[in-house]
Amino acid sequence: MNRVELEGRVAAAPEERELPSGDRLWTCRLVVSREESRVMPSGRRAPSVDTLDLAAWSARARRSMGSWREGDVVHVEGELRRRFYRAGGAPVSRIDVEVTSGRLVRRATSG
């Protein structure tokens, strides 16, 4: 089963992109806290957060993501996707979360 459920803080304002195909999507990064802080064998602390790329393709998900702002806490559900493309003539891949639904949990405080 490929199902992801995350709650975290929007790292920067979401951006709308138009692909060469004419398809539109919204993208942003989500910072998600880890539940436990680990100490690595070297004695250094492991990162306490993960930063994940989100992509919203469906109209419903695009509407939700389009209203988010930097610092908002959001809850998203979706699936992991590995995307392949060429950059600088070389094949590249990346993994992101394809958002199927998302909602605002808490608006960022201004000021």
N, C-alpha and C positions, 0 to 999 in steps of 0.2 A: 504494500500500500504506500502510495506517495502522497502524504498529507502533512502539511506544516501549519502550525499555529504559533504565532509570536505576538508578544506585546513589548513595545519599546518606544524609544524617543526618536522622532524624525530628525536626522542629522542636518539636513539643509532643505530648503523649500523644494518640493517636487517639481520636476521639469517635464513639459510636454515635448515629445519628439515626433517628427514625421520621417518615416523610413523611405528609402528610394522607391519602395513598392507602393507608397501612398498610404500605408497603414499608419495609424497613430497609436501612441502609447504614452503613458506617464511613467516616470522612473524616479526613484529616490533611494536613499540609504536609511536603514533603520539600525539604531544602536540598542542592543538587547543585553541586559545584565545577566551574568551567570549566577546561578544559585550559590555556588561554593567557590571560595578562593582557594586555589591550590598552590603548593610550593613545589617547584621543579627540583629535580635532583641536584642542580647547580646551586640551590638555595634561593634563587630568584623567584619572585611571585609570578605566576602565570597571569595572563590578561584576565581582568574581571568582567570584560564585556566582549561581545562579538558585533561586528558591523556587517550587515547583510544588504545586498542590492535587491530592490523590489522592482517588479515590472507589472503594470496594470494594462491589460489588453482589452478586456470586456468593457462595455459601456458602463455597467454598474460599478466596476472597480475603478475605472477612470474618473467617474463622478466623485467617488469617495476620496481618492487620492488627490484630485485637483483642489479640494477644499482644505487640505492640510497645510500647516505652516511649520517652519523650523521650530523645534522644541516641543511640538505637540506629542502627547503620548497616544499611541494608536494600537489597536488590536487587529491583526490580519490573519486570514486563513488562505491557504493556497497550496501550491505544489512546487517542488524543486525542478528546475529546468537547466539543462546544459545546452548552451548556445555556441554554435561554431560560426566563425567569420574569418576574414582575412584582414590583417593589419600589417602594413609595410611589406606586403607580398608574402607574409608567412601565415600559416594557419594558426588560429588562436581559439581558445574556448574559455568560457566563463560559466559559473553557476550562479543563478539568481532564483528568487522566489517569485513565481508567477501568481500574483494576488487574484483570488477569485472573489473575496469579500474583505472589506475593511471598514472599521468604524473608529471614530474619534472617542478616546476614553477621557482625555483631559486636555483642554486647550492650554498652550504655552502662556505663561504670564508675561505681560509686556512690561518693559521698563527695566 
